[in-house]
Amino acid sequence: MNATQMLSRSELVMSEEQNSPFVFGTGDVEILDRQPLYQGFFAMEKVTLRHRRFEGGWTPAFDRELFLRGDATCVLPYDPRRGEVVLLEQFRPGALGRDRTPWLMELVAGMNEPGETPEQVARREGVEEANLHFLGLEHICNYLGSPGGCTEQTTLFCGCVSSEEAGGLHGLADEHEDIRVHVMPFEGALAMVYDGRIDNAAAIISLQWLALNRRRIDERWLGSLR
């Protein structure tokens, strides 16, 4: 092998490494300044930073405003015996100004409090928002909803429940919650995803996940419920 061939192979290896995903980490970002902008129910700050570039070197310093939200946990309650899911209907101000109702069909959900695990949040919110006690929890995924400007990460679960007596109005008055609980066949809820009546990320991801994993979940949970 001559020098030209060796150089070509070396260049090929370097090219493959550069094209691999996740070559950078948090050590490739420099936070130059942080300035608080607002503190209320939520908070915002302006961050001045720079980071490494794929082609080499660093970006110039630039500013970004970040919406500081704590992490959240959402649960899709599912009854494998009856083939039903439990969804919550409630008002969301972020849905105002669109050609649709701002009352959304959602999952059981809540913000993670300091010291709580996502599993603990799931069980707490199940009782507070729908008077549901989960017999089991299956982790679906973690996702960043809008990482271009928001810090929130959401953990999704599917929760095993008995939906036979679910329903009614729930929520904590001191948190201004006004929640109506709906029980429906899984197929009906999935149809609401397809026709756009369910249009929030957590519910869409969880219902589509259950569509892909329902047979496995039924086998696991029905066996444990006998």
Backbone torsions as a table, in degrees:
resi	resn	phi	psi	omega
1	MET	NA	125.6	-179.2
2	ASN	-86.8	175.7	-175.8
3	ALA	-63.6	-35.6	179.8
4	THR	-64.5	-41.9	178.4
5	GLN	-65.4	-40.6	178.7
6	MET	-64.2	-40.4	179.2
7	LEU	-65.8	-38.9	179.5
8	SER	-63.8	-42.7	179.0
9	ARG	-65.3	-41.3	178.2
10	SER	-61.5	-44.4	178.3
11	GLU	-62.9	-36.1	179.3
12	LEU	-64.8	-43.2	178.8
13	VAL	-62.2	-44.8	179.0
14	MET	-61.5	-39.7	179.4
15	SER	-64.7	-41.2	179.3
16	GLU	-64.6	-39.6	178.9
17	GLU	-65.6	-40.5	-179.3
18	GLN	-66.9	-29.1	-179.2
19	ASN	-87.6	-6.0	177.4
20	SER	-71.9	146.4	177.7
21	PRO	-75.2	157.8	173.1
22	PHE	61.7	43.1	175.6
23	VAL	-79.3	-17.3	180.0
24	PHE	-107.7	157.6	175.5
25	GLY	-139.5	-168.0	-177.7
26	THR	-62.8	-24.3	178.0
27	GLY	-70.8	-8.5	179.5
28	ASP	-100.5	18.3	175.7
29	VAL	-126.1	136.0	174.8
30	GLU	-115.5	118.5	174.2
31	ILE	-87.3	114.9	-175.4
32	LEU	-93.5	-27.2	-178.5
33	ASP	-165.1	149.8	173.0
34	ARG	-133.0	132.7	178.9
35	GLN	-131.9	121.1	176.1
36	PRO	-67.0	136.8	179.9
37	LEU	-109.3	-33.5	-174.4
38	TYR	-160.9	142.7	174.0
39	GLN	-137.4	112.2	177.4
40	GLY	-143.9	-133.3	174.0
41	PHE	-59.0	-37.2	170.3
42	PHE	-122.0	-178.5	-179.2
43	ALA	-134.9	156.8	174.0
44	MET	-134.3	148.9	175.0
45	GLU	-143.2	156.0	173.9
46	LYS	-102.0	127.9	-178.7
47	VAL	-113.9	130.3	172.7
48	THR	-104.2	126.2	-173.3
49	LEU	-151.2	172.2	168.0
50	ARG	-147.4	159.4	179.9
51	HIS	-147.1	163.7	179.1
52	ARG	-66.1	152.3	179.5
53	ARG	-106.6	150.5	179.5
54	PHE	-61.7	-33.6	-178.3
55	GLU	-84.3	0.0	-179.3
56	GLY	109.2	154.1	-179.4
57	GLY	79.4	-164.8	-175.8
58	TRP	-124.8	153.4	171.6
59	THR	-71.9	159.4	166.8
60	PRO	-65.1	160.2	174.4
61	ALA	-63.8	138.2	177.4
62	PHE	-145.1	161.6	-177.5
63	ASP	-103.5	144.8	171.4
64	ARG	-139.8	138.5	172.5
65	GLU	-90.9	131.9	-179.2
66	LEU	-116.2	132.3	172.5
67	PHE	-87.1	113.3	-174.1
68	LEU	-91.6	100.6	174.7
69	ARG	-113.7	143.2	171.7
70	GLY	-70.7	170.0	178.6
71	ASP	-73.5	158.7	-175.9
72	ALA	-132.1	161.5	176.4
73	THR	-130.5	135.3	178.0
74	CYS	-128.4	147.6	-178.5
75	VAL	-134.3	132.5	170.5
76	LEU	-94.0	106.5	178.0
77	PRO	-74.0	129.5	-175.6
78	TYR	-136.1	131.8	177.3
79	ASP	-104.9	104.9	-176.9
80	PRO	-69.9	-24.6	179.4
81	ARG	-71.5	-41.1	-175.8
82	ARG	-98.4	-8.9	-178.8
83	GLY	66.6	33.9	-175.9
84	GLU	-118.9	152.8	171.3
85	VAL	-117.9	159.1	178.7
86	VAL	-115.4	124.0	179.2
87	LEU	-123.1	153.7	-177.3
88	LEU	-112.2	136.2	176.5
89	GLU	-107.5	125.2	178.1
90	GLN	-156.5	160.6	-178.5
91	PHE	-75.8	139.1	177.1
92	ARG	-132.8	114.6	-177.2
93	PRO	-63.2	-25.6	179.3
94	GLY	-68.0	-12.8	179.1
95	ALA	-95.0	0.6	177.5
96	LEU	-68.5	154.9	175.9
97	GLY	83.8	10.1	178.1
98	ARG	-116.6	164.7	-177.8
99	ASP	-81.7	61.1	-179.2
100	ARG	-168.7	168.6	177.7
101	THR	-73.7	141.7	175.0
102	PRO	-83.8	8.2	170.9
103	TRP	-92.6	117.7	-173.0
104	LEU	-107.8	154.6	171.2
105	MET	-95.5	117.7	-169.5
106	GLU	-133.4	-179.4	174.8
107	LEU	-91.7	167.8	163.9
108	VAL	-60.9	130.8	-173.6
109	ALA	-155.2	154.9	176.0
110	GLY	-168.7	162.3	177.1
111	MET	-79.7	141.6	177.5
112	ASN	-74.5	123.1	177.0
113	GLU	-84.7	154.8	179.7
114	PRO	-54.6	131.0	178.3
115	GLY	88.3	-8.9	-180.0
116	GLU	-89.8	142.4	169.1
117	THR	-85.5	158.4	175.4
118	PRO	-56.0	-36.5	178.1
119	GLU	-62.2	-40.7	178.5
120	GLN	-66.2	-40.0	177.1
121	VAL	-62.1	-43.7	-179.5
122	ALA	-57.8	-46.2	-177.2
123	ARG	-70.9	-38.2	177.9
124	ARG	-63.4	-47.7	-177.5
125	GLU	-69.5	-30.5	176.4
126	GLY	-58.3	-41.7	178.8
127	VAL	-73.0	-46.3	-175.2
128	GLU	-65.6	-41.0	-171.3
129	GLU	-95.0	-21.6	-175.1
130	ALA	-145.9	4.0	-176.3
131	ASN	54.6	43.1	-179.8
132	LEU	-111.2	139.7	175.9
133	HIS	-116.3	116.5	-175.2
134	PHE	-77.9	128.9	178.3
135	LEU	-84.7	-15.9	177.4
136	GLY	-169.3	155.0	178.5
137	LEU	-129.9	132.3	175.8
138	GLU	-115.2	120.9	179.2
139	HIS	-69.4	130.7	178.0
140	ILE	-95.9	-59.7	-179.7
141	CYS	-174.2	171.6	166.5
142	ASN	-114.8	141.2	177.4
143	TYR	-146.9	154.7	174.9
144	LEU	-99.3	119.1	-172.4
145	GLY	-73.2	-38.8	-178.0
146	SER	-152.8	68.3	-170.6
147	PRO	-69.7	-7.8	174.8
148	GLY	-68.1	-19.3	-178.5
149	GLY	-155.4	3.9	-176.8
150	CYS	-133.5	139.2	-174.6
151	THR	-89.0	-6.8	-171.5
152	GLU	-67.6	133.2	167.3
153	GLN	-112.7	137.1	-178.8
154	THR	-112.4	132.7	173.7
155	THR	-102.2	130.4	-179.2
156	LEU	-110.6	138.2	173.5
157	PHE	-128.5	156.7	160.9
158	CYS	-107.0	131.4	-175.3
159	GLY	-115.9	130.3	178.3
160	CYS	-78.6	124.3	-179.4
161	VAL	-138.1	168.0	163.6
162	SER	-100.7	116.7	-176.7
163	SER	-91.2	2.2	-171.6
164	GLU	-57.7	-39.8	-177.6
165	GLU	-112.5	13.7	-179.9
166	ALA	-74.1	151.6	179.4
167	GLY	142.6	-173.6	176.0
168	GLY	90.4	-170.9	-178.1
169	LEU	-108.0	136.6	-174.9
170	HIS	-144.6	-176.3	179.3
171	GLY	115.0	158.2	-179.8
172	LEU	-92.8	123.9	-177.8
173	ALA	-62.3	-37.6	-177.8
174	ASP	-71.9	-10.9	173.6
175	GLU	-105.4	10.5	178.4
176	HIS	57.9	36.9	177.8
177	GLU	-90.1	133.7	176.2
178	ASP	-136.2	96.0	-167.5
179	ILE	-118.7	130.4	173.2
180	ARG	-108.8	127.1	-175.8
181	VAL	-95.3	130.4	178.8
182	HIS	-117.8	137.1	172.9
183	VAL	-113.5	129.6	-177.3
184	MET	-150.2	157.4	174.9
185	PRO	-59.6	145.1	179.8
186	PHE	-55.1	-42.3	-178.7
187	GLU	-61.0	-35.1	177.7
188	GLY	-66.7	-40.1	178.0
189	ALA	-66.4	-40.7	179.5
190	LEU	-64.9	-36.5	177.1
191	ALA	-62.7	-32.6	178.2
192	MET	-69.5	-26.2	172.2
193	VAL	-68.7	-45.9	-174.9
194	TYR	-67.9	-32.2	-179.5
195	ASP	-95.6	3.3	172.7
196	GLY	90.5	-0.4	178.5
197	ARG	-71.6	-27.2	169.0
198	ILE	-104.7	114.6	-173.7
199	ASP	-135.5	25.4	174.1
200	ASN	-107.1	146.0	-168.1
201	ALA	-59.7	-46.1	-174.7
202	ALA	-60.7	-44.4	-179.4
203	ALA	-68.4	-41.7	179.9
204	ILE	-62.3	-49.3	-178.9
205	ILE	-59.5	-45.6	-174.6
206	SER	-69.1	-41.6	179.8
207	LEU	-67.9	-39.7	177.5
208	GLN	-69.1	-35.6	174.6
209	TRP	-61.1	-44.0	-180.0
210	LEU	-65.2	-36.1	176.2
211	ALA	-58.9	-36.8	-179.2
212	LEU	-80.4	-27.1	-171.5
213	ASN	-116.1	8.0	-170.9
214	ARG	-61.3	-42.6	-178.9
215	ARG	-60.5	-45.3	179.4
216	ARG	-64.4	-42.3	-179.9
217	ILE	-66.1	-42.2	177.9
218	ASP	-59.6	-45.6	-179.1
219	GLU	-62.4	-40.7	-178.3
220	ARG	-71.1	-49.2	-172.7
221	TRP	-78.7	-36.0	177.6
222	LEU	-64.9	-35.7	176.9
223	GLY	-65.1	-37.5	-179.2
224	SER	-77.9	-19.8	-178.2
225	LEU	-88.4	-10.1	-178.8
226	ARG	-71.0	NA	NA
